[in-house]
Amino acid sequence: MAKLENFGQIENLEITVLVDNRADLIVKSTDTVKRYTEKPLLAEHGFSALVDLKDAEIRILWDGGMTKVALAENASRLEIDLATVDKIALSHGHHDHYAALTEVIRQSARCPTHREWGKEATLQEITDWLKGRQVPLIAHPAAFRERWATGKDGKKHGPSIVPRAEWEVAGAEIILTEGPFKLGPGCWTTGAVPRQSFEEAGIPPRIAYREGDQFIRDYLDDDQSIVVNVKDKGLVILTGCAHSGIVNTVRYAQEISGIDRVWAILGGFHLAPAKDEQIQQTIDEIKELGPAMVVPSHCTGFKAISQFAHQMPDEFVLGVVGTRYLF
């Protein structure tokens, strides 16, 4: 894909991790990595982050975790009001990334209340009023596929379906896009990421989606990330799982933004199932990209995280729930 016109930039970006696989009360803060150690937070196998475009006063919720509990509870303890969320973006349609979104939508959408309309009110005016009270939720169309898994014994498990109708009733305006979508100044979703590198660990071997009477191999076409261009720094890439491959994702972010400098890479890298040689090749490629900060989290896996820590000690930051990253 060609470079996007007017990609834009932001001066002050803050990302707060609300759900992740790891909690820790004895980690240390730095000038740009602020740890929360006042109260214990909940960890779970899931991911969610609040992307705060400070200059534009736009708050974007990225994903919604594995359960309905952790996101709401952690936000409360961090004193983050989820009703202040302006937009929601979904990385992909897996349950560990959307479970708590219905309640967030209810809080952040201004649900319509009964009111009186004059005789001269047009249908367009009523429609615009209703739409203006919804919270935008941006996703790839494939996120809403009916998904199934097959066990080693051949038994099927499913279906798993993102609750689109429930979200719409709660007050979401579902915006479907296969390509990049502008969330704010210098901040975009990537849309579907082309698969051009060696990376294969992000595609589980026994998952499918159903269309009619056919089960089709699921390559997770809906996988996307957020990319932000921060003034005088470069690109900050925030993933969900990076099923498309973390190297693919970063390179595509460079392509659509037209910006080579990578400042930070945060989120799940989905290297937990990867072989040792795949992990090493990924680290070698990330080193070549030259980021100032690398925060492999969620589904990256202990082996890969430990290797990032060992081989990129100056860039590595341990991903912990409650952490605020200041850019």
Secondary structure, DSSP 8 states (H G I E B T S, - for coil): ----TT---BS-EEEEEEE-S---SS----SSEE---SS-----S--EEEEEETTTTEEEEE---SSSSHHHHHHHHTT--GGG--EEE-S-S-GGGTTTHHHHHHHHS---------TT--HHHHHHHHHTTSEEEEE-GGGGS-EEEE-TTS-EEEEE---HHHHHHHTEEEEE-SS-EEEETTEEE--S----SS--TTS-TTEEEEETTEEEE---TT---EEEEETTTEEEEE-S--TT-HHHHHHHHHHHHT---EEEEEEE---TT--HHHHHHHHHHHHHH--SEEEEEGGG-HHHHHHHHHH-TTTB----TT-EEE-
